[in-house]
Amino acid sequence: MRALIIGGVGGMGQGVARDLIKQEQVTAVILADLYPDPERLAPKLRDSEKASLIKMDVNDHDVMVTAFKEIDVVINCAGPFYKTAVPVAKAAVEAKVNYIDICDDYEGTEILFNSDIDKMAKEAGITVLTGMGSDPGTNNILVKWYADKLDSVDEVYLYWVVSIAELAGAAWDHSLHMTLGKIPQYIDGKLVQVEGGTEPVAEKFLDPIGTCHVRYVGHPQPLTLPKYIKGVKNVIIKGALIPLWVDELIQEQKNTGLLGTDPINIRGTNVTPYDIALKLWETIPEGRDNGPQSSGLKVIVKGKRNGQKVTYTADMVGRMAPGTGLPASIASLMMDAGEITQKGVVAPEGCVDPAKFLGAFLKRGARIHQTEKISSMFEV
């Protein structure tokens, strides 16, 4: 298998690549990046005969199509995905090569499902698998894993926190963008728009993270999970950056207009407040608490089985790069093995066998703390 990773020099791209070069069936891993500096690579990738670097701009459609025709799968790790998911997927469809991304922006997902990309991918006989990271990705598959054990699913709650000690590059853009304006949530059986960054709740994560406040964020699962988990009434996703001072400051910036996206004129020059805030967030003042070197996920699925109420909970904590990169790598290997067969645009919960994926995930050292609570339908 020959894989090409867009954004291959970034943290998430390298997370995918480090796993792929270990696999016997993988003959080449091409790391495509706007800044293909070998000094940015981990030593294992620099020294691997399977890995190579090329320069690529996601805005150059023709260059992407030409390069994609020489490989078996494109894995898009270049965020922010509200800017990159659609152009890279279009190039993959034209090149007739399977595509995977770790898209965590609902706008990109919405376009992929509702544009002609889906029809074109089906006609080309390829798969466009979107959202195959950790969130979305692993948690979507966990939802499907639990849903398959239930007679019906009522509610899904997805919570996450990311430490700024792990944050860099385009991840900052996504982290600010996902709180802006109206964002989708699935409530009472309907897709609704809520104000991003609102309705904080306290949720306990595994050590060393502990209890954190999470808020509504703009991620794809309210759009995708109801497509595949029939009858679900609520799909709620909330997240935050930690430590707490970061999330609180972002909310203050939003409320005071410092995350505004409309240009304003300052001394004859048009500037966008959002762009300035984004640039300033790239450098945290010395001495500020950057949080632990780990991030956390929580999945809660509530439903019914044999006349009883059942609640499944899954908790994970770990480093963001491998946590996001491993799922995309595993999916590409499953695709190469013929274990992902759906054509067109699809989300992880619609095409990935949960048992096979989770088996491969755990084999790579992942740890998932799971609980099952069963109660009577008449219990108050």
QUIMO-V413443 format. One record per helix or strand of 2 or more residues. SS is the DSSP state (A for helix, B for strand). FROM is the first residue (numbers start at 0). TO is the last residue. If there is no record, write none. Layout:
ss=SS from=FROM to=TO
ss=SS from=FROM to=TO
//
This chain:
ss=B from=1 to=5
ss=A from=10 to=19
ss=B from=27 to=32
ss=A from=37 to=39
ss=A from=42 to=45
ss=B from=50 to=54
ss=A from=60 to=67
ss=B from=72 to=75
ss=A from=80 to=94
ss=B from=97 to=100
ss=A from=105 to=113
ss=A from=115 to=123
ss=B from=126 to=129
ss=A from=137 to=146
ss=B from=151 to=162
ss=A from=163 to=165
ss=A from=169 to=176
ss=B from=181 to=186
ss=B from=189 to=194
ss=B from=200 to=204
ss=B from=209 to=215
ss=A from=220 to=227
ss=B from=233 to=241
ss=A from=243 to=254
ss=B from=262 to=265
ss=B from=268 to=271
ss=A from=272 to=280
ss=B from=294 to=304
ss=B from=307 to=317
ss=A from=319 to=335
ss=B from=343 to=346
ss=A from=347 to=349
ss=A from=353 to=362
ss=B from=368 to=375
//
